[in-house]
Structures are given as C-alpha cells and as structure tokens.
C-alpha cells in the first residue's frame, strides 16, 4: 500500500511539474503575442522617430544624457551633437532668400501729407528706403510656341533646290507639346509624386488643352528609354568605385496576364555617399538581382541583414552591415517593454557610437582623422556594446524582442565592426534608405508601374531624379540640357552626360 501511495504521489508530482511547465510556456506565448500586437500598433499609430525622450529615460530610472537624440543619416550636413547637455545654438535669424532669384522692385511712396515738413511746410527729401524681401510666385502660364524654319532658294539657279533651316532636336519628335512640358510631366510625377491623371486634369483646367493619360505616359516612357544608357553608365562608374550602399523596396507592376492582379516587383538601389544612385528593376527579391548588378565588384558593400546580399560580388568584396538597423531592433524592444532597462541601455550605447562620428562631422575631420578618433573612442565602446548584447541574449528568450535583437546583432557582428578597419565606411546604411523614401511616396500616388517592360525605364528616371537631388543639381535644367538629341549621342559621350559630370562642367 505504501509503495502504491508513493508511486501515486510521484505521478501526481510529475503531472504538477508538467502542468507548471505548460502554464509557463503558455504565459510566454501570451507575452510574445502581446509584444507582437503592441509592436504592430506602435508601427501603425506610434511616432515615426526612433527616439527616446528624457522623460522616458527618467521613467526607466536612467539619467538623460548624450544619447537621447535620434540617429541621423550621414547625408545630413548639420552635425549631430555628441551631447545634449551643450549650450543651445543661437537662432540663425531671418532666412535670406537665394541671391540667384530675380528681383522685382516695388517702391511705395509716402502719403502726400508725409511729403511736406510739418514744422516749416517745405517739401521733404527721400533720404533712403526701408527694404524688405518676400518670396513671390507667378502662376503657371501656358503659351503656344510657333517655330518657323527659314527656307531659302536661289532665284537664278532653280536646279539648286530649296534649303531649309535644320529641325531642332526634340524629346518627342513631331509632338504636340514642347520639351519643357514633357520635362515638367516627368518631374511632377517622379519628383513631386503627382500622378498623370491629376496632371491631365490640371492641364485641361489651366490651359484648356485635353491630353489623355496614355499620351502623357508615352512621354514619360520615352524619357525613361532615353535615360537608360545614362543610368547604365552611372552603374558602371559606381562599380568602378570602392564603396556601395545598397537597399531594396517593393513596387507593384501590372502584368497584363488576364488575372487582374499586380505583381510585387522590387527596385534595388545602389549608391555611394556623396555621389549618385542607381535603381535596378527586378521582378523578384532573390539573390539574382544584386548578383547580376554587382558582378565581380570587389570594394565595400554595405547593406542591412538581408541574406540575398550574401555571396555576391567578387572574391575580395568586403561586406559591411548597418548599425542603424541593429539599433532599431533594440529600440523596438524598448518600445514593447518600457521597463526593459537592458534594451534602453544598449540603445543609448549605440547612440554614443553615432555621437563619435557626429563629433567628427562637427569638426570637419577627413577620413584619416575620423579613423583615429574611432580607434580611440569607438573601439573600446564597441567591446562594451558586445558585452551588453551577449548578456541580453543569455538573459532573454530567443523569441522575445530583446532576444531577437541580440541574436540579429551578434550574427552580423563581424560586418558591423568593419568600420574600424575601413576609414571611408559609414556607421549606417541610412543614406540608402533615404533614397528609397521618394519611391515610397510615389508608390502611394502613382500606385504601380504600368508593365514589366516599363520597369527599367522607371528605374532609369528614378536614378536621375534621385542623383540630382543628392548632388543638389537642378533637375529641370539637367533634363533640358541632356534629353534633346540624346538618342543620337555617341556611346563614348555618355560619361559626359551623367548628373555628376554635367554638374562639374556647368560650374
């Protein structure tokens, strides 16, 4: 009887242990689902910036300090202060309008009673002016340009025939509209994100001219076709360099296969800090895209953690990762659990890492001087970060937000620390992400690419528009100078027509 009771007690104890384990597992699963739901709500309704405020840090029992600033892209010219405790900068004062804009003077005369001295009655004299400037605008004015080509003939030699002035090069041969209207259509769509149907409505309202969307789309596709060789030239120049940042984003494409559904294609973006950018259209997100574009590239490739970028390029290519992506993972963990002191501390440490490069920008250090600063301050800080991340991984569940952030960061650790070896390498891939924002904005307006064949043409237009934005080139002037007659340009001259080359010649 005692043996039976003992066996029954052991069985009951085993059941209790199993129930406790099942209950603990269910609790963890519930917590994980809650975390996923909270993250989805934060992404949908929360603030866009990845920033921890002083108030948040105080709630976590931490002293606000150097790291409560949002990580900024390397493209931002204004240096990010290494500490928020510094004295605020003086207000720059009233903004001055660009000196290159034309000035139209308007003189306001004094009232008649002000033109006579109130004391002696004599006329007063103009001794100067109080001058102020305001930015003004003239509404778009449409007009018809009448081109008359001169024809000449000899009255004495009829056999000589008639000679006519040459036909000027145009973007759309024999088109109803001028080059400026075509260029304006392209800029409005891909720089200002104004879809063609809205432009068609505006044109009819303002000029009384009805032009269909299909006609306007034909203009855009012609421009894209003309720009493809320039974009390909830019790509070859990019591959001839030593540093490329890459990213990708989705874009819907009409397939015209009878299903009535769009296909999710991808625009892969490749660029270099301080230089141009090239978009590459692909129907899929597989490794074939970057593998074909990069070829045997043997410089530095900086990307996020997407595995499609692995095993591409030449055998000597150096693959670097992005600290902003690693930081984002820990920031999301801190958002999900505001009491998570560990995630918040790691975010602050990574902010300190960005602060070192911000100090270098503030001091206008070259790559060599910045590298010396990195080795002195960033190298020991990186070891501290690694220790914190490893401790976080060991103390958290792999499925938790903190566990995923730690595993993501440690899996890319070798790529994340490449910046300590290569002076030109930036800490983050934010510049590449910033170049994707115009695509995301346009995607909400023009919705999709019209066909698979249109994809490369759209990519070429985006390459030129974004490169001009990066290089601060007036896109309208560039397209007006390059597009007319581009179809007849020799391949050897294409290198002279890239945005960077054109800007250098125009200075």
Legacy VTK file of the C-alpha trace (Angstrom):
# vtk DataFile Version 3.0
C-alpha trace
ASCII
DATASET POLYDATA
POINTS 507 float
0.000 0.000 0.000
2.855 2.343 0.858
4.515 1.551 -2.461
1.290 2.329 -4.326
0.819 5.583 -2.440
4.433 6.559 -3.131
4.008 5.790 -6.841
0.767 7.786 -6.947
2.430 10.751 -5.241
5.321 10.664 -7.734
2.860 10.535 -10.615
0.939 13.473 -9.175
4.181 15.423 -8.706
5.204 14.731 -12.293
1.811 15.933 -13.501
2.149 19.080 -11.432
5.605 19.771 -12.912
4.283 19.198 -16.422
1.334 21.493 -15.773
3.623 24.211 -14.418
5.846 23.913 -17.490
2.835 24.063 -19.798
1.496 27.059 -17.885
4.866 28.809 -18.060
5.087 28.102 -21.802
1.557 29.388 -22.343
2.420 32.516 -20.362
5.496 33.104 -22.535
3.457 32.578 -25.690
0.843 35.065 -24.470
3.582 37.592 -23.670
5.096 37.079 -27.121
1.720 37.582 -28.822
1.105 40.700 -26.748
4.508 42.012 -27.747
3.786 41.382 -31.434
0.412 43.132 -31.141
1.969 46.088 -29.317
4.700 46.378 -31.950
2.097 46.349 -34.745
0.123 49.101 -33.000
3.268 51.155 -32.432
4.241 50.868 -36.099
0.747 51.868 -37.218
-0.093 54.611 -34.738
3.126 55.468 -32.927
5.590 58.290 -33.631
7.852 57.870 -36.631
11.135 58.805 -34.987
13.295 56.243 -33.240
13.898 58.482 -30.259
13.899 58.024 -26.510
12.971 61.240 -24.721
14.397 62.458 -21.416
11.049 61.710 -19.805
11.164 58.113 -20.986
14.695 57.698 -19.723
13.703 59.139 -16.352
10.822 56.686 -16.096
13.334 53.910 -16.604
15.484 55.229 -13.814
18.189 56.408 -16.166
19.852 59.794 -16.246
19.173 61.657 -19.500
22.389 62.333 -21.308
24.225 62.122 -24.557
22.116 59.509 -26.309
18.593 60.901 -26.356
18.959 62.118 -29.945
17.589 60.374 -32.978
20.121 58.610 -35.138
20.536 60.719 -38.274
21.691 59.798 -41.755
25.247 60.551 -42.793
23.845 62.655 -45.600
22.666 65.324 -43.152
25.028 68.243 -43.372
24.113 69.630 -39.958
26.355 67.775 -37.451
24.658 65.748 -34.740
25.868 66.964 -31.314
27.677 64.349 -29.243
25.948 65.578 -26.089
22.545 67.106 -25.427
23.938 68.993 -22.431
25.679 71.522 -24.653
24.511 75.119 -24.805
21.799 75.704 -27.422
22.975 77.356 -30.597
21.858 80.950 -31.218
18.920 81.427 -33.561
20.263 81.944 -37.104
17.923 84.898 -37.627
15.655 85.671 -40.552
16.243 83.405 -43.522
17.729 85.094 -46.572
16.193 84.412 -49.946
18.534 82.984 -52.619
20.611 85.623 -54.397
20.090 83.872 -57.738
16.351 84.539 -57.818
15.343 87.535 -59.981
14.319 90.674 -58.073
11.347 92.872 -58.977
11.459 96.171 -57.121
8.291 97.860 -55.901
8.671 101.347 -54.456
5.956 102.500 -52.055
5.775 106.309 -51.922
4.964 108.206 -48.777
1.483 109.627 -48.368
1.012 113.258 -49.573
0.909 114.631 -46.004
4.267 112.888 -45.357
5.919 114.734 -48.277
5.688 118.103 -46.521
7.534 119.087 -43.359
5.040 119.531 -40.525
7.294 122.218 -38.957
8.209 124.575 -41.843
5.963 123.439 -44.673
8.836 122.780 -47.088
8.876 119.625 -49.297
10.753 116.679 -47.682
13.536 114.764 -49.473
13.922 110.996 -49.961
16.912 110.000 -47.831
16.679 106.219 -48.222
14.421 103.185 -48.098
13.359 100.543 -45.611
13.921 97.379 -47.667
12.232 94.022 -47.133
12.064 90.922 -49.343
9.278 88.368 -49.801
9.208 85.273 -51.943
6.576 85.618 -54.667
5.283 83.338 -57.404
3.707 83.714 -60.830
1.072 81.090 -61.659
1.979 78.742 -64.492
1.414 80.470 -67.821
0.792 78.324 -70.878
1.578 79.613 -74.351
1.983 78.310 -77.864
5.477 78.425 -79.343
5.321 78.913 -83.124
8.504 77.694 -84.785
9.208 78.976 -88.275
12.088 77.318 -90.104
13.541 79.573 -92.746
13.594 78.262 -96.339
15.953 79.647 -98.935
16.357 79.230 -102.695
18.346 80.866 -105.480
16.161 82.756 -107.948
18.803 82.397 -110.634
19.584 78.673 -110.250
16.447 76.649 -109.965
18.432 73.437 -110.129
19.960 74.234 -106.697
16.672 73.423 -104.995
15.418 74.679 -101.647
17.411 74.706 -98.388
15.594 74.767 -95.039
16.896 75.504 -91.546
17.669 72.306 -89.600
14.993 70.817 -87.370
15.910 71.432 -83.714
16.390 68.338 -81.599
13.332 67.484 -79.505
12.458 64.868 -76.888
9.208 63.859 -78.636
9.628 64.236 -82.377
6.592 65.901 -84.003
4.900 66.025 -80.609
2.124 68.441 -79.713
3.955 69.792 -76.668
7.381 71.311 -76.107
10.304 69.740 -74.281
9.515 71.822 -71.192
6.007 70.344 -70.930
7.427 66.812 -71.211
10.098 67.541 -68.590
7.534 69.134 -66.300
5.388 65.997 -66.568
8.291 63.728 -65.583
9.363 65.928 -62.666
5.793 66.288 -61.408
5.350 62.520 -61.367
8.684 61.263 -60.027
9.902 64.224 -58.004
6.629 65.741 -56.783
4.692 62.423 -56.831
1.789 63.818 -58.870
0.117 61.041 -60.892
-0.618 61.562 -64.560
-4.402 61.669 -64.239
-4.112 64.678 -61.908
-1.694 66.365 -64.271
-4.122 65.783 -67.135
-6.906 67.445 -65.151
-4.676 70.406 -64.254
-3.617 70.882 -67.881
-7.213 70.925 -69.063
-8.254 73.333 -66.314
-5.352 75.773 -66.671
-4.708 75.684 -70.433
-7.932 74.311 -71.882
-5.964 71.511 -73.577
-7.216 67.949 -73.201
-4.367 65.417 -73.265
-5.016 61.818 -72.254
-3.082 59.952 -69.601
-1.991 57.446 -72.242
-0.341 60.231 -74.244
1.394 61.622 -71.166
2.524 58.120 -70.212
4.054 57.821 -73.667
6.094 60.968 -72.987
7.319 59.565 -69.664
8.261 56.199 -71.166
10.180 57.938 -73.958
12.176 59.890 -71.375
12.872 56.678 -69.449
14.017 54.967 -72.647
16.411 57.834 -73.387
17.818 57.828 -69.856
18.535 54.083 -69.646
22.006 54.393 -71.279
22.963 57.183 -68.852
21.781 55.099 -65.885
23.809 52.143 -67.160
26.864 54.384 -67.448
26.314 55.548 -63.867
26.117 51.912 -62.779
29.460 51.084 -64.413
31.050 54.106 -62.737
29.608 53.012 -59.405
31.043 49.531 -59.787
34.412 51.067 -60.633
34.489 52.725 -57.203
35.344 51.256 -53.830
32.174 51.682 -51.744
28.499 50.921 -52.424
25.483 51.133 -50.144
22.509 49.022 -51.219
18.857 48.607 -50.281
15.644 47.390 -51.899
11.932 48.181 -51.824
8.739 46.834 -53.344
6.828 48.242 -56.294
3.642 46.820 -57.839
3.617 46.041 -61.568
0.669 45.417 -63.893
1.348 42.103 -65.619
-1.465 42.123 -68.265
-1.800 38.343 -67.951
-5.572 38.305 -67.540
-5.540 37.665 -63.775
-6.319 41.272 -62.888
-3.714 41.311 -60.133
-0.496 43.263 -59.766
2.829 41.515 -59.314
5.085 42.622 -56.465
8.393 43.540 -58.051
11.441 45.219 -56.499
13.595 48.252 -57.038
17.151 47.626 -55.877
19.080 50.804 -55.112
22.868 51.167 -55.243
24.707 54.362 -54.346
27.713 55.858 -52.657
27.872 58.626 -50.018
28.405 61.976 -51.708
27.669 60.533 -55.152
24.838 59.406 -57.373
22.472 56.487 -57.082
21.278 53.808 -59.499
17.986 51.892 -59.318
17.732 48.401 -60.762
14.290 46.926 -61.537
13.732 43.230 -60.833
10.599 41.114 -60.718
11.805 39.265 -57.619
13.732 39.752 -54.383
16.126 36.856 -54.881
19.915 36.921 -54.953
19.942 37.066 -58.769
19.275 40.826 -58.674
22.305 42.003 -56.658
24.447 39.181 -58.044
23.910 40.313 -61.633
24.252 44.027 -60.885
27.359 43.784 -58.698
29.133 41.242 -60.902
32.725 40.990 -59.702
32.642 44.134 -57.548
35.494 43.962 -55.022
35.006 47.081 -52.924
32.917 47.575 -49.777
29.220 46.669 -49.931
27.099 47.961 -47.038
23.578 46.571 -46.577
21.083 45.518 -43.954
20.953 41.919 -42.760
19.015 40.554 -45.749
20.614 37.270 -46.805
20.241 37.938 -50.552
23.314 40.177 -50.314
25.452 37.261 -49.137
27.688 35.501 -51.657
27.517 38.252 -54.269
30.284 40.361 -55.789
33.882 39.343 -56.369
36.050 37.209 -54.071
37.687 40.256 -52.468
34.469 42.146 -51.754
34.053 43.329 -48.150
30.509 43.054 -46.778
29.599 45.562 -44.051
26.394 45.866 -42.018
24.384 48.804 -40.671
24.366 49.947 -37.038
21.073 51.812 -37.515
19.298 48.520 -38.251
20.798 46.919 -35.138
19.778 49.928 -33.050
16.241 49.737 -34.454
15.819 46.194 -33.140
16.714 47.227 -29.576
14.598 50.363 -29.881
11.584 48.210 -30.754
12.313 46.031 -27.708
12.347 49.159 -25.532
9.071 50.314 -27.107
7.425 46.970 -26.381
8.579 46.936 -22.781
9.265 50.425 -21.381
10.607 48.854 -18.181
13.313 46.992 -20.118
16.399 48.742 -18.795
18.708 46.468 -20.804
17.286 47.379 -24.232
17.282 51.067 -23.349
20.881 50.952 -22.170
22.002 49.287 -25.410
20.156 51.932 -27.453
21.994 54.632 -25.526
25.352 52.942 -26.075
24.737 52.730 -29.821
23.721 56.398 -29.789
27.072 57.150 -28.132
28.727 55.310 -31.023
26.942 57.545 -33.527
27.905 60.518 -31.391
31.595 59.849 -32.059
31.052 60.128 -35.812
28.869 63.178 -35.212
31.800 64.799 -33.429
33.988 64.040 -36.451
31.446 65.725 -38.751
31.228 68.710 -36.455
34.999 69.125 -36.597
35.079 68.527 -40.399
37.577 65.699 -39.976
38.762 63.801 -43.033
38.590 60.007 -43.159
42.048 59.508 -41.672
41.384 61.810 -38.717
37.959 60.288 -38.163
39.503 56.833 -38.128
41.944 57.901 -35.436
39.015 59.187 -33.374
37.140 55.936 -33.934
40.062 53.784 -32.820
40.486 55.873 -29.687
36.852 56.061 -28.604
34.649 53.768 -30.727
36.768 50.623 -30.464
36.505 50.271 -26.664
32.834 51.289 -26.811
32.141 48.521 -29.327
33.505 45.965 -26.850
31.197 47.325 -24.159
28.238 47.052 -26.540
29.125 43.477 -27.374
29.258 42.540 -23.705
25.846 44.099 -23.114
24.342 42.388 -26.167
25.729 38.971 -25.186
24.367 39.389 -21.658
20.982 40.364 -23.099
20.964 37.302 -25.323
21.775 34.962 -22.413
19.113 36.507 -20.163
16.212 36.598 -22.627
14.137 34.174 -24.642
15.180 33.786 -28.297
11.600 34.563 -29.384
11.387 37.796 -27.380
12.028 41.186 -28.979
15.198 41.623 -26.934
16.391 38.112 -27.771
15.785 38.654 -31.484
17.609 41.996 -31.364
20.600 40.434 -29.613
20.784 37.456 -31.976
20.441 39.732 -35.029
23.261 41.974 -33.847
25.622 39.157 -32.867
25.013 37.295 -36.144
26.232 40.413 -38.012
28.968 41.387 -35.547
31.880 40.917 -37.952
30.113 43.042 -40.570
29.103 45.660 -38.001
32.695 46.211 -36.877
34.137 46.640 -40.374
34.074 50.416 -39.860
37.039 50.067 -37.510
39.115 48.763 -40.444
37.916 50.950 -43.328
38.019 54.747 -42.809
35.549 55.554 -45.600
32.856 53.228 -44.252
29.878 54.916 -42.584
28.201 53.500 -39.495
24.822 53.095 -41.130
23.070 52.486 -44.403
20.644 55.342 -43.739
21.621 57.234 -46.875
20.435 54.298 -48.991
17.181 54.136 -47.022
16.644 57.859 -47.515
16.917 57.362 -51.275
14.000 54.925 -51.057
11.632 57.451 -49.481
10.722 59.157 -52.793
9.812 55.723 -54.161
7.591 55.038 -51.153
5.890 58.431 -51.509
5.396 57.968 -55.241
4.094 54.452 -54.741
1.151 55.847 -52.744
0.292 58.245 -55.571
1.044 56.630 -58.895
0.240 53.224 -57.336
2.068 50.907 -59.748
4.328 50.536 -62.756
2.282 50.034 -65.910
4.067 46.961 -67.260
7.084 44.731 -66.889
8.716 46.480 -69.843
8.207 49.872 -68.187
10.147 48.816 -65.079
13.690 49.547 -66.350
12.532 52.897 -67.782
11.026 53.940 -64.454
14.224 52.810 -62.704
16.312 54.980 -65.041
14.154 58.054 -64.360
14.356 57.478 -60.598
18.139 57.085 -60.865
18.470 60.506 -62.482
15.920 62.261 -60.247
17.426 60.917 -57.008
21.016 61.518 -58.143
20.183 65.137 -58.935
18.566 65.511 -55.524
21.595 64.065 -53.778
24.043 66.176 -55.750
21.856 69.307 -55.433
21.557 69.649 -59.217
18.526 71.486 -60.656
16.734 68.562 -62.253
14.804 70.721 -64.719
17.968 72.337 -66.086
19.738 68.989 -66.302
16.969 67.254 -68.255
16.529 70.252 -70.580
20.254 70.182 -71.367
20.619 66.421 -71.801
17.404 64.957 -73.237
17.005 66.735 -76.624
19.077 64.842 -79.165
20.176 62.208 -76.623
19.137 59.360 -78.933
21.792 60.434 -81.453
24.620 60.877 -78.930
27.644 58.601 -79.303
28.064 55.958 -76.612
31.506 57.394 -75.891
29.948 60.683 -74.802
27.516 59.207 -72.279
30.040 59.553 -69.449
29.959 63.324 -70.027
26.195 63.413 -69.515
25.788 61.778 -66.100
24.488 64.174 -63.409
27.876 64.379 -61.668
29.774 65.003 -64.924
27.228 67.578 -66.101
27.429 69.405 -62.773
31.228 69.516 -62.987
31.078 71.001 -66.496
28.409 73.527 -65.506
30.401 75.061 -62.655
LINES 1 508
507 0 1 2 3 4 5 6 7 8 9 10 11 12 13 14 15 16 17 18 19 20 21 22 23 24 25 26 27 28 29 30 31 32 33 34 35 36 37 38 39 40 41 42 43 44 45 46 47 48 49 50 51 52 53 54 55 56 57 58 59 60 61 62 63 64 65 66 67 68 69 70 71 72 73 74 75 76 77 78 79 80 81 82 83 84 85 86 87 88 89 90 91 92 93 94 95 96 97 98 99 100 101 102 103 104 105 106 107 108 109 110 111 112 113 114 115 116 117 118 119 120 121 122 123 124 125 126 127 128 129 130 131 132 133 134 135 136 137 138 139 140 141 142 143 144 145 146 147 148 149 150 151 152 153 154 155 156 157 158 159 160 161 162 163 164 165 166 167 168 169 170 171 172 173 174 175 176 177 178 179 180 181 182 183 184 185 186 187 188 189 190 191 192 193 194 195 196 197 198 199 200 201 202 203 204 205 206 207 208 209 210 211 212 213 214 215 216 217 218 219 220 221 222 223 224 225 226 227 228 229 230 231 232 233 234 235 236 237 238 239 240 241 242 243 244 245 246 247 248 249 250 251 252 253 254 255 256 257 258 259 260 261 262 263 264 265 266 267 268 269 270 271 272 273 274 275 276 277 278 279 280 281 282 283 284 285 286 287 288 289 290 291 292 293 294 295 296 297 298 299 300 301 302 303 304 305 306 307 308 309 310 311 312 313 314 315 316 317 318 319 320 321 322 323 324 325 326 327 328 329 330 331 332 333 334 335 336 337 338 339 340 341 342 343 344 345 346 347 348 349 350 351 352 353 354 355 356 357 358 359 360 361 362 363 364 365 366 367 368 369 370 371 372 373 374 375 376 377 378 379 380 381 382 383 384 385 386 387 388 389 390 391 392 393 394 395 396 397 398 399 400 401 402 403 404 405 406 407 408 409 410 411 412 413 414 415 416 417 418 419 420 421 422 423 424 425 426 427 428 429 430 431 432 433 434 435 436 437 438 439 440 441 442 443 444 445 446 447 448 449 450 451 452 453 454 455 456 457 458 459 460 461 462 463 464 465 466 467 468 469 470 471 472 473 474 475 476 477 478 479 480 481 482 483 484 485 486 487 488 489 490 491 492 493 494 495 496 497 498 499 500 501 502 503 504 505 506
